[in-house]
Amino acid sequence: MAKPIIMTVDDEPQVLNAVERDLRKHYRGEYRIVKANSGANALTAVQQFKKRNTPLALFLVDQRMPHMAGTDFLEEAQKFYPTSRKVLLTAYADTEAAISSINTIGLDHYLMKPWDPPEENLYPVLDDLLSDWWATVPVPYDGIRVAGTMWSATSHVVKDFLARNHLPYQWLDIENDDEAKTLVEASTEEHRQLPVVFMPDGEVLVNPELRVLAQKCGLHTEATEAFYDLIIIGAGPAGLGAAVYGASEGLTTLLIDKEATGGQAGTSSRIENYLGFPKGLSGADLARRATAQAQRLGAELMLAREVSGVRVEDPYRFISLRDGTEIGCRGLIIATGVTTKKLEVPGMKGLSGAGVYYGAALTEAAYYRGKHMCVVGGANSAGQGAMFFARYASQVSMLVRSSELEKGMSQYLVDQIYGTKNIDVQTRTIVTEVHGSDRLEAVSVKNTDTGESKTIESPAMFIFIGAVPHTDMVDGIVERNRAGFILTGTDLIRGGRRPKGWKLKRDPYLLETSVPGIFAAGDVRQGAVRRVASAVGQGANAVNFVHQYLRTV
Ligand SMILES: Cc1cc2nc3c(=O)[nH]c(=O)nc-3n(C[C@H](O)[C@H](O)[C@H](O)COP(=O)(O)OP(=O)(O)OC[C@H]3O[C@@H](n4cnc5c(N)ncnc54)[C@H](O)[C@@H]3O)c2cc1C
C-alpha cells in the first residue's frame, strides 16, 4: 500500500508552513504530508488522490479560511474519504463551531492554536487518531477500478474486455456505493457516461473505446512491421493454433483480434472434451496458456483492433483496420469464428447488457447471486452456461426449442444438467417477449406443443441460439455461402470446375478459399465441426498449406 496521506489546509502561509514542518518532523517516515492553501485547492487534490485510490489518513484543517470554512471543506472531503480522521485547528472564537461540527460532520478533534510544544499538544492527539484509523482502514485496491451500474451495457463491455484479457479490476457499483458515486460525479461532465475507468496512475477514462483502454493497460494494439509472412485474423482456438505453428516454423507471424485471445472458447466456463486435460479446463485458462505459447514462439499479437477489409495485390495480400491502416502479408488465414445470433422478440431494445446477455457472460453471473436466471438455447454452449450459472442462481430455467436436450448437446452435459437440482429444462419452449424498461424483469415463453404461455420473473437471461460468421471483411473477395460461412477446398469445386477467377493449375488446398493464399480455419468455414479441437487442428493445418502455397509464389 502507498504511504497514506496526512493533509493540512490553511490560507495563512506562516501557519500552514509551521503545521507542515511539525507534521514532517514526526510523521514523514510513515505518511506523505500534503499541504493546501485553500479549501478549493485541497478539494481538487482530494479528488485526484481518490481517483488513484491513494489512502488518506487524516485532515488537519484551519476553521478560519475566507472562501471555504474548515468545516465546509471537511463536509465535502468526507464524501470522498469517509473514514479519514478529521481535526480542526481553531481559535478561541471558533470553539462553538467546532463543537457543533462534532455532531454534524463527525469531527474527531479540535486543536487550539498555537499547538506548541507539538510533543505535548499535537502528536499525542494525532497519534491516537492515526492508530484508530489504521485499525479500521480497509486496504485500498491499487489496480484498475471500473465504476458503473449493472444495467449499463457499456459497463458490461468494458468489464468483459478486461476479464477476457486477464486484467484484474475492481467493480464499483454506483447504485450501491455512495463513495464511488461521488467520485464518478466529480470525474465526468454533466451528461454522465458510464463506465468510468480509474487507472492506477490516476488517469480517468470515461466510457473508453476498447482500443484506448487496451493501450492504457499495456496491451499491444499496433503492429511493429508493415509486412509479415503470415497474418492471422482472429485469435480464437483456430487463430492461436495457426500462430503457434506459423511462428514455430519460422514465419514472421501477426495475430490480430478485435477483442481478446481465446475467442468463443475463452468465454467457456469449462471445456471438458479437449485432449490432454482429463479434468477439463476453463476457456480463460486455455486462452492464457495458448497465448503465452504463441508469443514465446515468436508470434506477434495485436489486440482490440478490428480488421474491416482484405485486399489482394498479387502476390501480396493486405488487411485493413478500422482506422484505415493497412498491413501486408504473403499468406493470410481467416479464423474469425462466429458470434451468437440475436434474439428478435418484442421488448429487447435497450435490454442488451442490462439483464440480457449474448453468450456466456461469465463476468455478470455473480451479480445475480440468489436470483432466477434463464438460459436460452439447447446446444453445448448453453448447457455449459447453465451449469456455470447454477453455482450462483437460486434457479436456472433452460428454455430449449427442440423436444429434448439430447438432440443438440453432448451426453455428459445432459447428464450433468439433469443431475443439478436448481436447473429446470423446459423443452419445446420459445421466448415470445421480454419485459423491463431499463433492465430485464421478466421473460414470456410459449410451449410450441400446447400453445400455453407463461411469464417467468427473471432479472438475467443468457442467450445461446446459433451462430453468425464474422466474414464481412471478405465480402466480395472470397466465396461465402448464403449464411456468410467461407467455402474452402473441395466445397469450391462445382461440376468439376474451379472457383470463378481461379488462375492456378491446381485445385484449392483443403483449407484454401477461392483466392489463392487466403485460407480459412475453424468455425468460420462452411460445415465446420464447432469444437475447440477441430479449430486448433485446422489452424495448425492451415499453416501447412500456407507453406505449400508460399513455395509456389
Ligand atoms: C460458451 C461456449 C462454450 C463452448 N464449449 C466448448 C467445449 O466445451 N468444447 C468444444 O470443443 N467446443 C466448445 N465451444 C465451441 C468452441 O469454443 C468453438 O468451436 C471455437 O472457439 C471456435 O474457434 P475459432 O477460432 O474458429 O473461432 P472463435 O472462437 O469464434 O474465435 C474467433 C476470434 O476472431 C475474432 N474476430 C472476429 N472478427 C474479427 C475481425 N473482423 N477482426 C479481428 N478479429 C476478429 C473474435 O474476436 C474471436 O476472438 C464452446 C463455445 C461457446 C460459445
The ligand as an SDF file (V2000), in Angstrom:
LIG
                    3D

 53 58  0  0  0  0  0  0  0  0999 V2000
  -19.8220  -20.7910  -24.2440 C   0  0  0  0  0  0  0  0  0  0  0  0
  -19.1760  -21.7640  -25.1940 C   0  0  0  0  0  0  0  0  0  0  0  0
  -18.7130  -22.9820  -24.7300 C   0  0  0  0  0  0  0  0  0  0  0  0
  -18.0830  -23.8870  -25.5920 C   0  0  0  0  0  0  0  0  0  0  0  0
  -17.6330  -25.0760  -25.0900 N   0  0  0  0  0  0  0  0  0  0  0  0
  -16.9750  -25.9280  -25.8840 C   0  0  0  0  0  0  0  0  0  0  0  0
  -16.4410  -27.1600  -25.3530 C   0  0  0  0  0  0  0  0  0  0  0  0
  -16.5880  -27.4620  -24.1830 O   0  0  0  0  0  0  0  0  0  0  0  0
  -15.7590  -27.9540  -26.1880 N   0  0  0  0  0  0  0  0  0  0  0  0
  -15.5720  -27.6560  -27.5020 C   0  0  0  0  0  0  0  0  0  0  0  0
  -14.9020  -28.4230  -28.1850 O   0  0  0  0  0  0  0  0  0  0  0  0
  -16.0680  -26.5160  -28.0230 N   0  0  0  0  0  0  0  0  0  0  0  0
  -16.7720  -25.6480  -27.2600 C   0  0  0  0  0  0  0  0  0  0  0  0
  -17.2930  -24.4950  -27.7830 N   0  0  0  0  0  0  0  0  0  0  0  0
  -17.0830  -24.2020  -29.2010 C   0  0  0  0  0  0  0  0  0  0  0  0
  -15.6810  -23.6250  -29.4300 C   0  0  0  0  0  0  0  0  0  0  0  0
  -15.4130  -22.6510  -28.4760 O   0  0  0  0  0  0  0  0  0  0  0  0
  -15.5590  -23.0670  -30.8220 C   0  0  0  0  0  0  0  0  0  0  0  0
  -15.7840  -24.0920  -31.7340 O   0  0  0  0  0  0  0  0  0  0  0  0
  -14.1670  -22.4790  -31.0570 C   0  0  0  0  0  0  0  0  0  0  0  0
  -13.9230  -21.4270  -30.1540 O   0  0  0  0  0  0  0  0  0  0  0  0
  -14.0340  -21.9540  -32.4740 C   0  0  0  0  0  0  0  0  0  0  0  0
  -12.7830  -21.3760  -32.6030 O   0  0  0  0  0  0  0  0  0  0  0  0
  -12.4300  -20.3420  -33.7680 P   0  0  0  0  0  0  0  0  0  0  0  0
  -11.0270  -19.9450  -33.5150 O   0  0  0  0  0  0  0  0  0  0  0  0
  -12.7960  -20.9070  -35.0580 O   0  0  0  0  0  0  0  0  0  0  0  0
  -13.4080  -19.0990  -33.5680 O   0  0  0  0  0  0  0  0  0  0  0  0
  -13.7400  -18.2010  -32.3090 P   0  0  0  0  0  0  0  0  0  0  0  0
  -13.5030  -18.9270  -31.0590 O   0  0  0  0  0  0  0  0  0  0  0  0
  -15.1020  -17.6840  -32.5760 O   0  0  0  0  0  0  0  0  0  0  0  0
  -12.6790  -17.0110  -32.3950 O   0  0  0  0  0  0  0  0  0  0  0  0
  -12.7480  -16.0400  -33.4030 C   0  0  0  0  0  0  0  0  0  0  0  0
  -11.9900  -14.7960  -32.9760 C   0  0  0  0  0  0  0  0  0  0  0  0
  -11.9480  -13.8940  -34.0690 O   0  0  0  0  0  0  0  0  0  0  0  0
  -12.0980  -12.5680  -33.6080 C   0  0  0  0  0  0  0  0  0  0  0  0
  -12.6180  -11.7350  -34.7000 N   0  0  0  0  0  0  0  0  0  0  0  0
  -13.8090  -11.8430  -35.3320 C   0  0  0  0  0  0  0  0  0  0  0  0
  -13.9240  -10.9050  -36.2850 N   0  0  0  0  0  0  0  0  0  0  0  0
  -12.7820  -10.1890  -36.2830 C   0  0  0  0  0  0  0  0  0  0  0  0
  -12.3020   -9.0890  -37.0330 C   0  0  0  0  0  0  0  0  0  0  0  0
  -13.0120   -8.5370  -38.0010 N   0  0  0  0  0  0  0  0  0  0  0  0
  -11.0680   -8.5820  -36.7390 N   0  0  0  0  0  0  0  0  0  0  0  0
  -10.3230   -9.1230  -35.7350 C   0  0  0  0  0  0  0  0  0  0  0  0
  -10.7330  -10.1750  -35.0100 N   0  0  0  0  0  0  0  0  0  0  0  0
  -11.9390  -10.7100  -35.2700 C   0  0  0  0  0  0  0  0  0  0  0  0
  -13.0860  -12.7040  -32.4640 C   0  0  0  0  0  0  0  0  0  0  0  0
  -12.9740  -11.6140  -31.5470 O   0  0  0  0  0  0  0  0  0  0  0  0
  -12.6550  -14.0270  -31.8330 C   0  0  0  0  0  0  0  0  0  0  0  0
  -11.7250  -13.8390  -30.7980 O   0  0  0  0  0  0  0  0  0  0  0  0
  -17.9390  -23.5760  -26.9530 C   0  0  0  0  0  0  0  0  0  0  0  0
  -18.4210  -22.3470  -27.4400 C   0  0  0  0  0  0  0  0  0  0  0  0
  -19.0330  -21.4510  -26.5760 C   0  0  0  0  0  0  0  0  0  0  0  0
  -19.5570  -20.1290  -27.0800 C   0  0  0  0  0  0  0  0  0  0  0  0
  1  2  1  0
  2  3  1  0
  2 52  2  0
  3  4  2  0
  4  5  1  0
  4 50  1  0
  5  6  2  0
  6  7  1  0
  6 13  1  0
  7  8  2  0
  7  9  1  0
  9 10  1  0
 10 11  2  0
 10 12  1  0
 12 13  2  0
 13 14  1  0
 14 15  1  0
 14 50  1  0
 15 16  1  0
 16 17  1  0
 16 18  1  0
 18 19  1  0
 18 20  1  0
 20 21  1  0
 20 22  1  0
 22 23  1  0
 23 24  1  0
 24 25  2  0
 24 26  1  0
 24 27  1  0
 27 28  1  0
 28 29  2  0
 28 30  1  0
 28 31  1  0
 31 32  1  0
 32 33  1  0
 33 34  1  0
 33 48  1  0
 34 35  1  0
 35 36  1  0
 35 46  1  0
 36 37  1  0
 36 45  1  0
 37 38  2  0
 38 39  1  0
 39 40  1  0
 39 45  2  0
 40 41  1  0
 40 42  2  0
 42 43  1  0
 43 44  2  0
 44 45  1  0
 46 47  1  0
 46 48  1  0
 48 49  1  0
 50 51  2  0
 51 52  1  0
 52 53  1  0
M  END
$$$$
